[in-house]
Amino acid sequence: MLCRQQTTTCQRDTSTMATFDAAGMSEQIQAEMQVKQFRDFLVQYNKLSENCFNACVWDFTSRSVRANEENCTQNCVEKYTKVTQRISERFQELQMLSNENAASAAQKLGKLPTT
């Protein structure tokens, strides 16, 4: 009944609540994305650690890391990082080409205005 008497106030409160709900939902989505990104990072880190350890650590008779094992590990990490970066760059290039092709096809069909 309060809303019927004060419709403008009620409408403002409702729109404020909707805005608050949308903001809260957006924050929740961002938090979920951050957790997913962190999980993806951990998966990549674990793959890197396992691959380089298996490839480079041979001697378990000593507690210290030998120089050749250390060099191998350093080279492995550098190579893995460079390859991962290059794959990411190439994926972005292909994604951009795909988007451009889709936009071009849509323009030909008359769905998008030419710029």
N, C-alpha and C positions, 0 to 999 in steps of 0.2 A: 504494500500500500504506500510505502514511503516513495517508491519509484513513480507511482501514478501522480502523486502530488508534486514531486520535483523531478520531472522527466529529464530535463537537461543535466541535472546533477547525476542522476542515475545513468544516463547515457555516457557521460564522461567517466564515471567510475568503471563502467563495463568496458569502455575502450581502453582505459588505463590498465585494467586487469588483463585484457587481451594482449596489449603491448608487453606487459610484464611476463605473461605466459610465453609469448614468442621469444622474448629475450632469454628467459630461463631455458626454453627449449634449445635455443641457439647455443647457449653456454654448455648445455649438456652434450650437444652434438660435437662441439669443439673439444670438450673433455674426452669424449669417446674417440675422436680422431687422434688426439694426442696419445692416448693409450695404445691405439692401433699402430701409430708410427713408432712408438717406443718398442712395442713387441716386434715389429718388423726389423727395427735396428738390432734388437737382441738376437733374432734369428740369423741375420747377416753376420753379426759378430761371432756367434757360435760356429757358424759354417767356416768363417775365416780361421778362427782358432783351431778347429778340428783339422781342417785341410792342411794348414801350415805346420801344425804339430806332427801330423802323420807323415808329412813329406820331409820334415827337417830334423826331427829329434830321433837319433839312432842309438845313442849311448846312454844306457841307464845304470852304468856302473859307478858313476860319479854324481855327486850332488850339484856340481857346477855345470854351467852351460858352456860347451866348447865353442871356440871361435868360429869354426865352420858351421855349426848349428845356428849360432847367432846370425851369421851372415846370410845363411839360407833363409832363416825366418824373416829377416829384414827384407830380403829380395822378394820373398813370397807375399808379404803384406803389401809392399809397394806395387807389385804386379796385380794382385787382387784388387787393390784400390783403383788403379788406373783402368783396369778392365771394367770394373763396375761403373766407374765414371763414364767411360766411353759408351757402354751399353745404354746408360741413362740418357746421354746426349743423343745417341742414335734413335732411341725410342721417341724422344721429344721431336726430333726432326721428322720422323715418320708420322707422328701424331699431327704435326702442323701441316704436312702434305695432305694427309687424309682429310683434315678440316677444310683446307683450301679446295680440294677436289669436291667435297660435299657441298660447299658454298657455290662452287662453279656449276655443279649439276643442278642445284636448286635455282640458280639464276636462269639457267637454260630452260627450266620448266616454268619459269615465270613466278616462282614462289617468293623470291627476294628481289627487292629493287636494286638496280645497279648503282654503284657508288662512284 
